[in-house]
Amino acid sequence: MKRIIAVIILVSVGVSWGFCAEIHDHAGATGMAFLKVGIGGRAAALGGAYSAISGDATAGYWNPAGLVGIEGKDVVWMHSAWFQGIRGEYAGLALGNGRRTIGISVRLQTAGDLERREGPTVEPLGTFGVYDVAMTCSYAQRLKPWMDFGVNIHALYEKIHIEDASGWAMDLGLLFHPPVEGMQCAFVLRHLGTTNKMKAESIDLPTEIRAGTSYCFQDRLLASVDVSFPNDFWTRVHLGLEYRIGGLIALRAGTQTGSEERTYSAGLGITRGTWRMDYAFVPFDFDLGNTHCVSLGLGL
C-alpha cells in the first residue's frame, strides 16, 4: 500500500512539472478568481492539500463532505493579507451531530487603490477597487460507514470599478474511509455554476476536479496529498505535512507544483481548550511579496 501511494505521488509530480513548462490554452480565461484562494490557516500552511482532511468549518471550502466530522458547533474567522494590498476576510459556522452537518459562511476579498488608465500615461486617471463576495450554505451527511457526501451552494458577487456581475456556484464532494486506520480519501467537483455578463463579456468560473488522500499516524503525524485539475491551468499537486507536539502545538509545511510564483508554505497551530489558532506564511516570487494568513476557531 505504501509503495503504491509513493508511486502515485511521484508520477503526479512528474506529470505536473512537465506540463507547467507550457502555457495552458485557457490561462486567464476565467473570472471570479477569488474562488481559487483557499480558506484556513491550517490548509494554507499545508500547501492546499486539504480535500481529505475533515472536522472543522474550513474543511467545507475544500470538500463539503469534510464537514461530517463536526460534532456540536464550530466557528471560524480568518484574515489574510496578500501581496499588493489584497485582503481577505472569512467567517463560518457549522453545526453537526457526527452524521449530518449544516453550515453557513461568508467571505470578502478586496483590493483598493488600483491605478485606472486608458492608455500609456504618466499619471493615472484615478484609482479604483475590486470587491468579491461569496455567501455559502453547506450540507453534509454520512451515507455509508465508509463514505460521506457534501454539497455547497454559493451566491457570488464581483465589482470592478463601476462594472459588476453576480451568479451562483456549487461544489459536490465525497469523503471515503478505507479499511486503513487513519486514512481518508476524497473526490471533489468545485465551482460548477454560472454568472451574468460583466461589461457584455461572459464570465467562466474556475471549475476544478480534485482528488486527495490523507494519512494520520498515531494522532501525531499527518501527511496529505491533493491532485487538482483546474479548467484554466495544468494539473497541480499539493503536498502537506503536520507534526503535533503534545496537544498544544502543531508544526506544518507544504508545497505545490505547477505554479511559478509560489511553491512552499509553512505555519503552526496552537490549541488550548476549545480554542485554536492557525497561522500560515506563504512566500511569493517575482517580488510580489509574502502572504500571511491567520484563522481563529472555536469548537463548542
C-alpha positions as CSV (number, residue, x, y, z in Angstrom):
1,M,0.0,0.0,0.0
2,K,2.7,2.5,1.0
3,R,4.7,1.7,-2.2
4,I,1.6,2.2,-4.4
5,I,0.9,5.6,-2.7
6,A,4.5,6.7,-3.2
7,V,4.5,5.8,-6.9
8,I,1.2,7.7,-7.5
9,I,2.7,10.8,-5.8
10,L,5.9,10.7,-7.8
11,V,4.2,10.2,-11.1
12,S,1.7,13.0,-10.4
13,V,4.5,15.4,-9.5
14,G,6.4,14.5,-12.7
15,V,3.4,15.0,-14.9
16,S,2.6,18.4,-13.3
17,W,6.2,19.7,-13.7
18,G,6.3,18.6,-17.3
19,F,3.0,20.4,-18.2
20,C,3.8,23.7,-16.3
21,A,6.6,24.4,-18.8
22,E,3.9,25.3,-21.4
23,I,1.1,27.9,-21.2
24,H,-2.4,26.5,-20.9
25,D,-4.8,27.3,-23.7
26,H,-7.4,28.7,-21.2
27,A,-4.9,30.5,-18.9
28,G,-6.5,33.7,-17.6
29,A,-9.9,32.9,-19.3
30,T,-11.9,32.5,-16.0
31,G,-13.3,35.2,-13.7
32,M,-14.2,35.2,-10.0
33,A,-10.6,34.4,-9.3
34,F,-11.0,34.9,-5.6
35,L,-12.7,31.4,-5.5
36,K,-9.2,29.9,-6.1
37,V,-7.9,31.4,-2.8
38,G,-8.0,28.8,-0.1
39,I,-9.6,29.1,3.3
40,G,-8.0,28.5,6.7
41,G,-4.5,29.0,8.1
42,R,-4.0,25.2,8.5
43,A,-4.9,24.5,4.9
44,A,-2.6,27.3,3.6
45,A,0.3,26.0,5.7
46,L,-0.3,22.5,4.2
47,G,0.0,23.8,0.7
48,G,-3.7,23.4,0.0
49,A,-3.6,19.6,0.4
50,Y,-6.8,19.6,2.4
51,S,-9.6,17.9,0.5
52,A,-9.2,14.7,2.5
53,I,-9.0,16.4,5.9
54,S,-12.2,16.8,7.9
55,G,-13.6,18.0,11.2
56,D,-13.7,21.9,11.1
57,A,-15.7,24.5,9.4
58,T,-12.9,25.5,6.9
59,A,-13.0,21.9,5.5
60,G,-16.2,22.8,3.7
61,Y,-14.3,25.0,1.3
62,W,-12.0,22.2,0.2
63,N,-14.6,19.4,0.3
64,P,-18.1,19.9,1.8
65,A,-18.1,16.2,2.8
66,G,-15.4,17.0,5.3
67,L,-17.9,18.8,7.5
68,V,-19.4,15.5,8.6
69,G,-16.7,15.1,11.2
70,I,-18.1,18.0,13.2
71,E,-19.9,17.3,16.4
72,G,-21.5,20.3,18.1
73,K,-20.7,23.8,16.8
74,D,-17.6,25.0,15.1
75,V,-17.0,28.7,14.5
76,V,-14.1,30.1,12.4
77,W,-12.8,33.6,11.5
78,M,-9.9,34.1,9.1
79,H,-8.0,37.2,8.0
80,S,-5.4,37.0,5.1
81,A,-3.1,39.8,4.0
82,W,-2.0,39.1,0.4
83,F,0.6,40.9,-1.7
84,Q,-0.1,44.3,-3.4
85,G,-2.8,45.2,-0.8
86,I,-5.1,42.3,-1.4
87,R,-7.0,41.4,1.7
88,G,-9.4,38.6,2.6
89,E,-11.9,38.0,5.4
90,Y,-13.9,34.9,6.2
91,A,-16.4,33.8,8.8
92,G,-18.1,30.4,9.0
93,L,-20.4,28.4,11.3
94,A,-21.1,24.7,11.2
95,L,-23.5,22.6,13.3
96,G,-23.2,18.9,13.3
97,N,-24.0,15.7,15.2
98,G,-21.3,13.4,13.7
99,R,-23.6,12.2,10.9
100,R,-25.1,15.3,9.5
101,T,-23.8,18.9,9.4
102,I,-25.2,22.2,8.1
103,G,-23.0,25.3,7.7
104,I,-23.1,28.9,6.6
105,S,-20.2,31.2,5.7
106,V,-19.4,34.5,4.1
107,R,-16.1,35.6,2.6
108,L,-14.9,39.0,1.3
109,Q,-11.9,39.8,-0.7
110,T,-10.8,43.4,-1.6
111,A,-8.1,45.2,-3.4
112,G,-8.1,49.0,-3.4
113,D,-6.2,52.0,-4.8
114,L,-5.6,50.3,-8.2
115,E,-4.5,52.8,-10.9
116,R,-7.0,53.4,-13.6
117,R,-5.6,54.1,-17.1
118,E,-7.0,54.1,-20.6
119,G,-3.6,54.2,-22.3
120,P,0.1,54.8,-21.6
121,T,0.1,57.9,-19.5
122,V,2.5,59.4,-16.9
123,E,-0.2,59.9,-14.3
124,P,-3.2,57.6,-13.8
125,L,-6.8,58.9,-14.3
126,G,-7.6,57.9,-10.8
127,T,-7.9,54.8,-8.7
128,F,-10.5,52.1,-8.3
129,G,-11.2,49.0,-6.2
130,V,-12.1,45.4,-6.6
131,Y,-14.7,43.7,-4.3
132,D,-15.6,40.0,-4.3
133,V,-18.2,38.4,-2.1
134,A,-19.4,34.8,-1.6
135,M,-22.1,33.6,0.7
136,T,-22.3,29.8,1.1
137,C,-24.7,27.3,2.5
138,S,-23.4,23.8,3.1
139,Y,-24.9,20.4,3.9
140,A,-23.0,17.1,4.6
141,Q,-24.2,13.7,5.5
142,R,-22.7,10.2,6.2
143,L,-24.2,7.9,3.5
144,K,-22.3,4.8,4.5
145,P,-19.9,3.9,7.3
146,W,-17.2,4.2,4.6
147,M,-18.5,7.3,2.7
148,D,-19.6,10.9,3.4
149,F,-21.3,13.3,0.9
150,G,-21.5,17.1,1.0
151,V,-22.7,20.0,-1.1
152,N,-22.0,23.7,-1.1
153,I,-24.2,26.4,-2.7
154,H,-22.5,29.7,-3.3
155,A,-24.1,33.1,-4.1
156,L,-21.4,35.2,-5.8
157,Y,-20.9,38.9,-6.5
158,E,-18.0,40.8,-8.0
159,K,-17.5,44.5,-8.6
160,I,-14.6,46.0,-10.5
161,H,-14.7,49.8,-10.7
162,I,-18.2,50.5,-12.0
163,E,-18.8,47.1,-13.5
164,D,-20.3,44.2,-11.6
165,A,-21.5,40.6,-12.0
166,S,-23.3,38.1,-9.9
167,G,-24.0,34.4,-10.1
168,W,-24.0,31.1,-8.3
169,A,-21.8,28.0,-8.0
170,M,-22.0,24.6,-6.5
171,D,-19.4,22.1,-5.0
172,L,-20.0,18.4,-4.7
173,G,-17.7,16.3,-2.6
174,L,-17.2,12.7,-1.4
175,L,-15.0,11.6,1.5
176,F,-14.1,7.9,1.8
177,H,-12.9,6.0,4.8
178,P,-11.0,2.9,3.6
179,P,-10.2,0.0,5.8
180,V,-6.8,1.5,6.8
181,E,-6.8,3.3,10.2
182,G,-6.0,7.0,9.9
183,M,-6.6,7.2,6.2
184,Q,-9.2,9.2,4.3
185,C,-9.6,9.7,0.5
186,A,-11.5,12.5,-1.3
187,F,-13.1,13.4,-4.6
188,V,-14.5,16.8,-5.3
189,L,-16.1,18.8,-8.1
190,R,-15.7,22.5,-7.3
191,H,-17.2,25.8,-8.6
192,L,-19.8,24.4,-11.0
193,G,-22.1,27.3,-11.9
194,T,-22.6,30.4,-13.9
195,T,-22.7,34.2,-13.7
196,N,-24.2,37.0,-15.7
197,K,-22.1,39.1,-18.0
198,M,-19.7,41.9,-16.9
199,K,-19.5,44.7,-19.5
200,A,-21.1,42.4,-22.2
201,E,-18.4,39.7,-21.5
202,S,-19.3,36.3,-20.3
203,I,-17.5,35.0,-17.2
204,D,-16.5,31.4,-16.9
205,L,-15.9,30.2,-13.3
206,P,-12.7,28.5,-12.3
207,T,-14.1,25.0,-12.1
208,E,-11.9,22.2,-10.7
209,I,-11.8,18.5,-10.2
210,R,-9.7,17.5,-7.1
211,A,-8.7,14.2,-5.6
212,G,-6.8,13.7,-2.3
213,T,-5.6,11.4,0.4
214,S,-4.6,12.0,4.0
215,Y,-3.0,9.6,6.5
216,C,-2.7,10.3,10.2
217,F,-0.2,8.2,12.2
218,Q,-1.0,7.9,16.0
219,D,-2.7,11.3,16.1
220,R,0.7,12.9,15.8
221,L,2.0,12.9,12.2
222,L,-0.4,13.8,9.3
223,A,0.6,13.6,5.6
224,S,-1.8,14.8,2.9
225,V,-1.7,15.0,-0.9
226,D,-4.1,16.6,-3.4
227,V,-4.1,16.5,-7.2
228,S,-6.1,19.2,-8.8
229,F,-7.3,19.5,-12.4
230,P,-8.4,23.2,-13.0
231,N,-10.1,24.2,-16.2
232,D,-7.7,27.1,-16.7
233,F,-4.3,25.6,-15.8
234,W,-2.3,22.4,-15.9
235,T,-2.5,19.7,-13.3
236,R,-1.3,20.7,-9.8
237,V,0.0,18.5,-7.0
238,H,-0.3,19.7,-3.4
239,L,1.7,18.1,-0.5
240,G,1.4,18.8,3.2
241,L,2.9,17.6,6.5
242,E,1.8,18.3,10.0
243,Y,3.5,17.2,13.3
244,R,1.8,17.7,16.6
245,I,3.7,18.3,19.8
246,G,1.5,17.1,22.6
247,G,-2.0,18.5,22.3
248,L,-0.9,22.1,22.2
249,I,1.3,22.9,19.1
250,A,1.3,21.7,15.5
251,L,4.1,22.4,13.1
252,R,3.2,22.4,9.4
253,A,4.8,22.7,6.0
254,G,3.5,22.3,2.4
255,T,4.4,22.7,-1.2
256,Q,2.7,22.7,-4.6
257,T,3.7,22.1,-8.1
258,G,2.6,23.9,-11.3
259,S,2.9,27.4,-10.0
260,E,5.8,29.7,-11.0
261,E,5.1,32.4,-8.4
262,R,4.7,30.2,-5.3
263,T,6.0,26.8,-4.1
264,Y,6.5,26.5,-0.4
265,S,4.4,27.3,2.7
266,A,4.8,26.9,6.4
267,G,2.9,27.6,9.6
268,L,1.9,26.5,13.0
269,G,-1.2,25.8,15.1
270,I,-2.0,26.3,18.7
271,T,-4.8,24.6,20.5
272,R,-5.9,25.5,24.0
273,G,-9.2,24.0,25.3
274,T,-11.9,24.7,22.8
275,W,-9.9,27.5,21.1
276,R,-7.4,27.1,18.2
277,M,-5.3,29.5,16.2
278,D,-3.7,28.7,12.9
279,Y,-1.0,30.8,11.1
280,A,0.4,30.3,7.6
281,F,3.3,32.0,5.8
282,V,3.3,31.8,2.0
283,P,6.1,33.5,0.2
284,F,5.7,34.6,-3.5
285,D,8.5,35.0,-6.1
286,F,8.9,37.8,-8.7
287,D,9.0,40.4,-5.9
288,L,5.2,40.0,-5.4
289,G,5.7,39.8,-1.6
290,N,4.5,37.4,1.1
291,T,1.1,36.3,2.3
292,H,0.2,35.9,6.0
293,C,-3.0,34.1,7.0
294,V,-4.4,33.8,10.5
295,S,-7.5,31.9,11.4
296,L,-9.2,31.5,14.8
297,G,-11.5,28.6,15.6
298,L,-13.8,27.7,18.4
299,G,-15.4,24.3,19.0
300,L,-18.4,24.1,21.2
